Amino acid sequence: MIRLDHRDPIPESLHGAVLALGNFDGFHQGHQAVVNAAVSWAREEGRPAIVATFDPHPVRHFFPDTEPFRLTTLDQRQELFAQAEADAMLVFHFDGSIAGMLADRWVEEMIAGHIHAAGVITGEDFTFGKGRSGNPESLKRLGAQFGIEARAVPAVYDGEGPVSSSRIRDALTAGDCETATRLLTRPFAIRGIVEHGDKRGREIGYPTANLSLGSYLRPRYGIYAVTGALPGGRVVHGAANLGIRPTFEPPRELLEPYFFDFAENVYGQEIEVAFHHFLRPEEKFASLDELTAQMERDCERARELLDALPTQ
């Protein structure tokens, strides 16, 4: 899949594309419905399909002090869009020039003049342009002036209402991995480069592959049953601590997965840790013996839960 930057020319081979326009952070069931509709539309008419996303998220531009909340990185989104069979991902680098562009200019200069799209598809609640001046109805009206057809896809509902990124964030901050997995159609996963730590885990017999959390949402601090995707495509089971390690000083926020029956050096390599089940909150222990005894119980429970996962 091709990754495009909105500040660069769009290749002529992608002119006349169907554009799925949104943020698509998380790429949950609702986002998938929009992108799948765009790909189907494009294939029916023999056109390429482009999925647009924003980085940084518009919220980060307007409220730079907002706590981290991302559900996916650009790399993760690109892979998910590719799995949906889109031809390209277009990244809008959200800055003052984008934020200040009125809806009519958005359509004339960006969608028609720069992207040369033939069709645009969004979710029914999508807004764009300065002051959120554009919506699916105005997109249809403005796009028609340039021969661009616009469509909107209804929200996807379950028994609790529309599927949304906010519901997924709420689930994760409550430690409800199962709900997040259902809404995403896959476990929430944090990807990063394995860092050297203070080797405390190795000293007590549980070496961990430490990851910084970066711009990701912080799920509930605690112990999780996880899987790890390693370089080369291998998947391993494990238990992970996410939090500040209250037994040790000084506090340091980390994701620390311990992978079962695994002793390879992965420092400096990129791995992805998927959250399947929340086991318990973080806890401060009076001694290392108490900590290691609890870790043994955590790993035993994690093994049981992960062994019950459906096989691919």
FENPELIN-V983363 format. One record per backbone hydrogen bond with DSSP energy under -1.0 kcal/mol. CO is the residue of the C=O (numbers start at 1). NH is the residue of the N-H. If there is no record, write none. Layout:
co=CO nh=NH
co=CO nh=NH
This chain:
co=2 nh=89
co=4 nh=91
co=5 nh=8
co=11 nh=14
co=12 nh=15
co=17 nh=118
co=17 nh=119
co=18 nh=50
co=19 nh=121
co=20 nh=52
co=28 nh=32
co=29 nh=33
co=30 nh=34
co=31 nh=35
co=32 nh=36
co=33 nh=37
co=34 nh=38
co=35 nh=39
co=36 nh=40
co=37 nh=41
co=38 nh=42
co=39 nh=43
co=40 nh=44
co=41 nh=45
co=42 nh=47
co=48 nh=18
co=49 nh=87
co=49 nh=88
co=50 nh=20
co=51 nh=90
co=53 nh=92
co=57 nh=60
co=57 nh=61
co=58 nh=62
co=59 nh=63
co=63 nh=66
co=70 nh=217
co=73 nh=77
co=74 nh=78
co=75 nh=79
co=76 nh=80
co=77 nh=81
co=78 nh=82
co=79 nh=83
co=80 nh=84
co=81 nh=86
co=82 nh=85
co=87 nh=2
co=88 nh=51
co=89 nh=4
co=90 nh=53
co=91 nh=6
co=92 nh=55
co=92 nh=94
co=95 nh=99
co=96 nh=100
co=98 nh=101
co=101 nh=130
co=102 nh=106
co=103 nh=107
co=104 nh=108
co=105 nh=109
co=106 nh=110
co=106 nh=111
co=107 nh=112
co=108 nh=113
co=110 nh=115
co=111 nh=117
co=116 nh=16
co=118 nh=149
co=119 nh=19
co=120 nh=151
co=121 nh=21
co=122 nh=153
co=123 nh=126
co=128 nh=134
co=129 nh=132
co=134 nh=128
co=135 nh=139
co=136 nh=140
co=137 nh=141
co=138 nh=142
co=139 nh=143
co=140 nh=144
co=143 nh=146
co=143 nh=148
co=144 nh=147
co=149 nh=120
co=151 nh=122
co=153 nh=124
co=156 nh=163
co=158 nh=161
co=161 nh=158
co=164 nh=168
co=165 nh=169
co=166 nh=170
co=167 nh=171
co=168 nh=172
co=169 nh=173
co=171 nh=176
co=172 nh=175
co=172 nh=220
co=175 nh=177
co=176 nh=180
co=177 nh=181
co=178 nh=182
co=179 nh=183
co=180 nh=184
co=181 nh=185
co=183 nh=29
co=188 nh=275
co=190 nh=273
co=192 nh=271
co=194 nh=268
co=199 nh=203
co=200 nh=204
co=201 nh=206
co=202 nh=205
co=210 nh=195
co=211 nh=255
co=213 nh=216
co=215 nh=70
co=222 nh=242
co=223 nh=279
co=223 nh=280
co=224 nh=240
co=225 nh=276
co=225 nh=277
co=226 nh=238
co=227 nh=274
co=228 nh=236
co=229 nh=272
co=230 nh=233
co=234 nh=230
co=236 nh=228
co=237 nh=260
co=238 nh=226
co=239 nh=258
co=240 nh=224
co=241 nh=256
co=242 nh=222
co=243 nh=254
co=244 nh=252
co=245 nh=248
co=254 nh=243
co=255 nh=211
co=256 nh=241
co=257 nh=209
co=258 nh=239
co=266 nh=269
co=269 nh=194
co=271 nh=192
co=272 nh=229
co=273 nh=190
co=274 nh=227
co=277 nh=225
co=280 nh=223
co=287 nh=291
co=288 nh=292
co=289 nh=293
co=290 nh=294
co=291 nh=295
co=292 nh=296
co=293 nh=297
co=294 nh=298
co=295 nh=299
co=296 nh=300
co=297 nh=301
co=298 nh=302
co=299 nh=303
co=300 nh=304
co=301 nh=305
co=302 nh=306
co=303 nh=307
co=306 nh=309
